[in-house]
Amino acid sequence: MSTNREPIGVIGTGYVGLVTAAGFAELGSEVYCVDIDSEKIEGLNNGQIPIWEPGLEELVAKNKDRMHFSTDLGKALEHTRLLFVAVGTPPTYSGDADLSAVNAVVDAMPASEEHALVMKSTVPVGTGETIKRVFAEQNKGFKYVSCPEFLKEGSAIKDFMEPDRVVVGDDGDWAGDAVVELYAPLDAPLVRTDIKSAEMVKLASNAFLATKISFINEIANVCEETGADVVEVARGMGLDDRIGPKFLQAGIGFGGSCFPKDVAALKQLAGNSGYHFQLLNSVIEVNELQKRRVISKLQKHLGKLVDKRIALLGLAFKPNTDDMREASSLVLSSRLQAAGAHVRAYDPVAEEEARKLIRGVSFKASALEAIEGADAVVLVTEWPEFADLDLNEVREAMAGDLLVDGRNFLDPAKVRAAGLLYEGIGRAASGTRQEA
């Protein structure tokens, strides 16, 4: 890779910051990473990656000579013009984005005509305008660029190196040109636009994908009432290139750090502007109810759940990550315990994170250990290893025979052949049709 590339600073070493830093280092830039968490920085300097993301540890190790980690902003300012901001913007109780970390970064900047802030963090539309106004009032001279991230946890490195598009919102100045230049080797479609439109692209994209998930979940619920199979329905819909097959997997709702937060933020943004975003209210409501429908599936077969032993397979919000933010397992485990059930759980990667958020659950070291003696098993996260479970062994280990497949991940016919009772999401017809 080219070695005469522009050095950059990255503020924040979470998912977005670390992947962005490692990606640009791979492309040949010297990268100065800054974080206020001294323990995290010390770990990174010793090669310890604070998050679980496939391939990230190897990429950081490969480019360690080009990656510099510090709690001191001075070094980044001294060596770079562009400071990528990748700090958290979690939702507040009102649903608005909490911009305190972003504001702290803005306040920490010195007066300089030579520097620019490049916003990777997901922020409400209008944030860039506000930050520019603050810079102007304080005579800081800083430039501002909006460059939203579109990294999916579990495939973030691939998403960085092979993006669907690069969005750059700026005022048509040197800073915007420099960001475009940084991304040039990736040869991705470029959307260069104004700052507000760039901010909106990110929120609108995630809100649309969340809408697609809630839509197919509602179709799944109607399939259950009518006897159709949502997997077949989604297959037929997805072949229409106007619809496409992605995000048409019915299940027990979406979670993670982006969709719930960004949908709520866009709904709130609209509300603050005096517009009632009715569709997004429904998307959120459907998602919340979907997580709870598993309980009624269990009650349908087991009756009251008092003293029933329920095994949860998978806890992370999706496979290939240890992220527990807004994971369906959080709602599920607390609802089950409220109904009097004894909950045991297994996740190959997310147990450490789950223990911080889930109380009263018995964590097991393997799927079979969690299943042992269970009255029912609920597949919550479609980790690949669950596809390899010996279903006959599962049946033998269980006290009951109910398997609720919350992700439509397993083959209903195989589950039934092992003597188990299969309950999917929207799969009333599955297993009744003869295969040709």
N, C-alpha and C positions, 0 to 999 in steps of 0.2 A: 504494500500500500504506500501511497505518497507520504513523504516525510516533511514536505514543505507546506503542510496544512496549518491553518490558523489554530492556535491554542484556545481552549475555552475553559470557563469556570462552570461548575454545576453546584448549585446550592440546594442541599437536601439529598440524603443518600438512602431513600426508600426505594420502592419498586421502580418508579419512573426515573429518579435521579441516577441510581446505579446502572440501570440498563442503558440509559442515554449516555452516561459517562463511558461505560465499557464499549458501547457501539462506536462512539466517536474516536475512542482510543484505537479501536480495531481499524478504523478508517485512516489513522495516522496522526491524529491530533494529540498534543500534550493536554491532559485534562486535570484541572485542579478542583478537587471535590471538597466542599465545605459543609460541615454539619455542627450544630451546637451540642450534640450528644457526644461527649468526649470518650465515653466507653465504646460507642459504636465506631468512632474514628480509630481508636486504639486497636479494636478488633480487625478493622479493615486493613490497617497497616501490618497486621500479623496474618493477613490472608483469610480472615474469618468473614464470611458473607452472612449478614443478619437476616436474610430472607431466603426462602426456598424457591428457586426458579431454575428450571432445567437449563444447564449449559452456562449459567451466569458465573459460577465459581471458576470454571475452566477459562472463560473469556477474560475475567479479571486477572487471573493468574498469568495468562498468556501476555497480557498487556501491562503487567505491573510496573514496568519501567517507565511507562508513559502516564500512569495514574498516580496522582498525588493526593493524599487525604489529610485534612487538617481541620481544626476548629477555628483557625484564623483566616478571616476574610481577606486580610492584607495581601497574602501571597497570590490569591486568585486575581485581585485587582491589579497587582503589579505585573502579572504575566499575560493577562487576557483583556480583550475588549468586550467580549460577549459573556454575560453571566446568565446561564440557564437556571430558571427558578423551578424547582421540583419539590416544593414543600406541601404538606397536607392541607386540604381544604375541607375538613369533615363537615357534615350538616350540623347546624345548631338545633335547639329544641323547636325552633319555629320553622325549620326546613331550609332556611337560608344557608349559604355556604359560610363557614367560619373562616374569615380572611385574616385572622390575627397573625398567623405565621407569615403570610404574604406581606402584611403591613410591617412586620418586624424587619423583613428583608429590605423593604423600601426605605425604612427609617435608617437602616445601617449603611446605606450607600453614601459615599462622599460626593462632594461637588466634582463633576467631571464632564467635559465635552467629548471625551474619548471612549466612554463606556455605554453599553446598552444592556437593559434587562430583557431577557427573552423568556416569556411566560409559558412554561410547560404545564404548570398546575392548572387544573380545571377551575375556572373562575366564572362568576356571573357576567353576562354581557353588560358592558359599561365599566368593568373594573379597570381596563387599560386606560380609559379616558380619565378615570379618577386618579390613577397613579401618575399619569402625565401632568395632571393639574397640580398634584402634590410636588412633583419635580420642579414645575415652573414656579410655584409659590416659594420654594426653597432655593431657587436659582441653582439647581443641581446640574442642569444641562444634559442629564441622562437621556438616551434614546429608549424607545420601548417597542418591542415586537411581540405579537401573539403567535405562538407556534404550538398549538395543542398536540397532545400525544394521543396515539391510537394503539397503545400496546395492550395485548390481551395477556393476562397472567397465565402462565403455563406455556405460552409461545411468544414471549415478549422479545426475545433476541431475534427470532425470525421476523417478527413484525417490525423491528427496528431496521433490520438489514434489507427487508423486502416489503416496504410499505405500499399500501394501496394508493396512498396519496400523501403529499407533504403540504400542509396548510401554513402559509405565512401571511399574517396580517400586520401591516406596517404603514408608515407614512411615506413610503417611496424614497427612503433615505439610505445612507450607507449601511445601517444596521440590518435592514431588510435584505439588502444585496448580499451582505456577509453571511446571513443565515441560509439564504438560497444557495450560495456557493458551498457552504458546509455540506448540504444535503445532495449536491449535484452528482457525486459518484454513485449514488443509489439509483439514479435514473428513474425516479418515480414521477407520476403525474403531479404537477405543481399547481396548487391553487393559491395564487398570490392576490390578496384582497385587502380590504380595510380591516382594521382591528376588531370592530364590533362583529362583523360577519364571520371572522375567523373564530371568535369566541363562541358564536352561535352554532357554527358547524359541529363543534364537539358535543354540545348539549343536545342538539337536534339529532345527531347520529345515534347517540346512546338512547335517547328517548324513543326513537323509531324502532331500534332493535328490541327494547323492552316491550314496546307495544306489540311487536310481532310475537314475542313469547307469550304475553298475556292473551293474545288473540288465539293462538293454537291451544293454549290451556283451556280457554272457554269452549273451543271446538271439541276438545277432548271430553269435557264435561257433558256436552250435548251428545257426543258419541256414546257415552255410557248409558244415557237415557234411551237412545234410539237403536243401539245394537251395532253401530258402525265401529270400525277400528281406526283410531286416529293415526296410527303409523302408516296405514294404507292411504288414508286421506291426505296426510302430509306428503307422501311420496307422489301422489297424483297432482297435488298443488305445486310442489317444488319444481316439477319439470316445466312449468310455465316460466319462461325466462324473465317475465315481469315480476314474478314473485320470488323465485329462487329457493333452493332447499335449506339455506342456512337459517338458524334460529327458528326452525319449525319443529323442534323436538319438544313434545309435550312432557310435562314433569310436575315437580312439586314447587315450582316457582323459581325466580331468579334471585341472586344475592350478589355478594362481592362488594368491592369498594367503589364501583363506578355506576352501575345501572340504578340501584335504589337512590343513591345520592344525587345523580345527575337528573333523574326524572323528577325528584322532589325539588331540586334547585330550579329546573325550568318551569315547573308548575308555580313555584313561589315567585320566580322572576316575573312571570306573566301576571300573577295576582298583584304583585307590588306595582305593576304598571296599569292595573285596573282591568286586566283581561282575565276572564275565568276559563282556564284551559280544561274544559270538561273531559276530553278524551283521556288526559293523563291522570285525572282523578280515578277513572275507571281502571286504567292500567295498574295503578298502585293497589286499588281495592281487590282486583282479581288476584294479584300476586299474593296479597296477605291471606286471602281466603284459601288459595290453592295450597299453601303450606299446611293449613288446618284440615283439609279434606282427608288427609291420611288417617287422622284420628277416627273419622266416621267409617272409613274402610275397615279399620281394625275392629271398631265396635260392631260393625255389621256381622263379622264372623265370630268375635270373641265375647260379645255382650259387654258387660261392665269391665273396665280395665283394671279395677282394683286388684292389686297383688299379681297381675299378669306380668310376665317377664318378656320385655320387648328388646330385641337386638337392633341397633342401628349400624349399618355398614356404610362407612364414610361419614365424615363430619365437615370437611372443607366445602366451600360453596361450589367448587367444581374440581375435577381432577387436575393433577399436575401443579398444585399450589398448596401452600399451608395457610392460605388466607381464610379466616373465619368471619370476616366482616359480613354482616347481614346473611349469614349462611342459614339455609332452611333448617339445619339440624338444631339451631338455637331455639327456634320456635317449637319445633317438634319435641325436643327433649323436655322443655318446660311444660308444654301442654300434656304430654304423657304423664309426667310426674304429678301434675295437678289432678289428673284423672285417677291417680293412685297406682300407676304402673311402676315396676322396677325396670330402670333403663340401663342396659349395658351397651358399650359402643366400641368400635374399632375404626381407626383411620391410619393408613400406612405412613403418613407424613405430618398431619395436622394436630396430633394429640397434644403436643406441648402448647400450641396456641389455643386449642379447645379447652384445656384445663384452666386457662385464665378466664374463660367466659361461661363455662358450663359447670353448674353445681349439682351434686347429688347423683351423678352418673358414674357407673362402674366402668372404668376404661380397661380394655382387654388388649393383650399383646398380639392377637391374630383374629382373623375373621371367624375361624372355627371355635375359638375360645369364647367369642362373643355369642355365637349361635348356640353353644352347648346349653341344653335345657330350656331354650327360649320357647315361649308360646307362639311368638310371631317374629319374623325378620323383616326389617324395612331397609331396602337398598336406597340410600340417600344421595351418595356421590358415586358416579360411574367410574371408579378406579379400574384400570384394565385388569388388575389381578382378580377382581370379582367375576370376570367372565370365565376365569379358569377354575372356579370352585367346582369340586366334585359334588354334584347335586344329590347323589345318593348318600354321600357322606353327610351332607347338610341335613337331609331328612332323618338320618339315623341319630344325629347329634341333638336335634330339636325335640322338645317335649310336645310341641304342637306341630301344625303342618302348613301354616299360613306364611306365604312370602309376598310382601307388597313391594313391587318393583317401581320405585318412585321416579325412575328415569327411563322406563321402557327399554332397559339395557339388556335384559336376558331374553332368551327364546322361550315364549310361553309353553310351547309344545314340550320342550326338554324339561322344563320345570315340572310340568304335570306328569310327564313320563316317570319322573323320580318319585311320584306319589305326593307331591306338594300341591297345595292350593295356590294358584297364581292370581294375583290382583295387580294389574298394571294401571296406567293412567289413560283413560279413554280407549280401553282395549276390549270392550264388551264382546266383540266378534272374534277376537284372536283365539286361535286354537280350534275354532269350530269349522273353519274352512279346510277342505281337503287340499293338500298340496298336489299339484299335477305331477 
